[in-house]
Amino acid sequence: MTPAAARPDAPLLQARGVGKSYPGVRALAGVDFSLRRGEVAALVGENGAGKSTLMKVLAGVVQPDDGQILLDGRALRLAGPADALRAGIALIHQELSLCDNLTVAGALFLGAELRRGPFLRRQAMRSQAREWLQRVGLAVDPDKLVAGLAPGQKQLLEIARALRARARVLIMDEPTSSLTMVETARLHEVVRELRGEGVGVVYISHRLDEVKALADRAVGLRDGRNSGELPREAITHEALVDLMVGRQLATARRQPHAPGEVALRVDGVRTLAFPGAPVRFEVRRREIVGIAGLLGSGRSELLRALVGVDERLGGAVAVAGLPLAGGGPAAAARAGLVLLPEDRKAQGLVLGMNVRENLSLPTLRRRGWLVDGAYERDLARRTIGELGIAANSIEQVVGSLSGGNQQKVVLGKWLAATPKALLLDEPTRGVDVGARAEIYARLHALAAAGLAVVFVSSDLEEVLTLADRALVMRAGAIRAELAGDRLTEREVMLAATSMEAE
């Protein structure tokens, strides 16, 4: 009989009846999955559906309780990620796993350093690093420290690292969550090149337009079980949503409300990243303004400077007509200006604390030396109900929540501070389609109630869907303001890339 490895139509990688449980949670229950050579198989599902757990099993990060993993038709036992990598299976984590104290070249070759005897061949690693970085479109110095890279650049470095390992199976878990349009387009080119070279790619993304553009097949998970699959010709937005959630989602669009008085005025603010580019704009009550632009255009740096996380070089900020003199994020919050940061795990939450404690942090009340427990409990129960946070109780550790529910906790804790202007940096990064619709609906309701909302997003579809108007940044400055019929993908890209209309 011909061995499975010799049959070109045989699966390259298979999971049969895989099960995995954690205390109180059945993460996977008899899941089947297969991947062929030169195939892009999309794995779709809501946060908590089991996608990341299954991928960690396939990559040796997590040991399954039940089931079997096969590579080329042969049972595979993986004691850890190193075993998987030796077998040709590479996983690019959604939560980046790079060492910030290494150089880019060092991170790229970590565990596979080029040596001459006991000595590192540093020049050779730098030279080869440039080639792999160029392949994913990452133009950085190989000697630059990883700590100095932006989140999107770190994501591209992770991808280059997996490509350098020459994996036969490449698992991408939300690979474009930190990338802008241009970087995402380059990544898609890389995926298609790998498919042409016979590499099997597992692609996990909440951005359904990416699934439609890339996938040869879509496999659904729901509540830790298979929910079906779609061949390429059957992949539509509606079919993917049904596969993932099994229910209709409310439309994200809203009827714009008449803007009120100016809630946030930015006049000539300059950031450390772009000291020669003063920024000016206004946002009114009942308005949602999106900030678009390429990676490195200065969007996040602007938001951080407005609330005082980073130093502001000149210029003025006024909230509801009152100047914001300084004093950092605490003073900004007292004035009514708050920021939901891009990295919710590192900057927005205390992962080891519970939901109740995280929600009350900005508005903590005391009775003498003691925290007002009654206030904390009331706030937590009310916020969980209003935002639909899926938690076992107010005492659940926030680090154990799904990405979408963690983001709701960050939103909830700042809404408790009754802001006048709400800034959000990548508000739906790594959030599933259901939670995304819920966040959109909440932002619509907040704007309708009189809040001014400003958000940065690398997802152009999100900007076009959510924003009443968009500010497009390039090199630290606002290059265009788009609204109505002018708020289109083409106009945003023209302003973001300096391209001129044909």
Salt bridges, closest charged atoms under 4 A:
GLU39 OE2 - ARG217 NE 2.91
GLU46 OE2 - ARG247 NH2 3.42
ASP65 OD1 - LYS20 NZ 3.69
ASP66 OD2 - ARG26 NH2 3.62
ASP72 OD1 - ARG37 NH2 2.79
ASP72 OD2 - ARG168 NH2 2.76
ASP83 OD1 - ARG86 NH2 2.45
ASP100 OD1 - LYS154 NZ 3.27
ASP143 OD1 - ARG126 NE 2.78
GLU158 OE1 - ARG161 NH1 3.99
GLU174 OE2 - HIS206 NE2 3.28
GLU189 OE1 - ARG186 NH1 2.71
GLU193 OE1 - ARG135 NE 3.70
GLU193 OE2 - ARG186 NH1 3.54
GLU197 OE2 - ARG135 NH2 3.31
GLU210 OE1 - HIS188 NE2 3.86
GLU210 OE2 - ARG207 NH1 3.76
ASP216 OD1 - ARG195 NH1 3.10
GLU229 OE1 - ARG217 NH1 3.53
GLU261 OE2 - ARG285 NH1 3.56
ASP267 OD1 - ARG280 NE 2.99
GLU282 OE2 - ARG265 NE 2.77
GLU287 OE2 - ARG469 NE 2.52
ASP310 OD2 - ARG304 NE 2.84
ASP372 OD2 - ARG367 NE 3.50
GLU376 OE1 - ARG356 NH1 2.58
ASP378 OD2 - ARG382 NH2 3.30
GLU395 OE2 - ARG356 NE 2.88
GLU438 OE1 - LYS408 NZ 2.21
ASP459 OD2 - ARG207 NE 3.73
ASP459 OD2 - ARG436 NH1 2.89
GLU462 OE2 - ARG436 NH1 3.84
ASP468 OD2 - ARG254 NH2 2.41
GLU481 OE2 - ARG469 NH1 3.19
GLU491 OE1 - ARG486 NH2 3.88
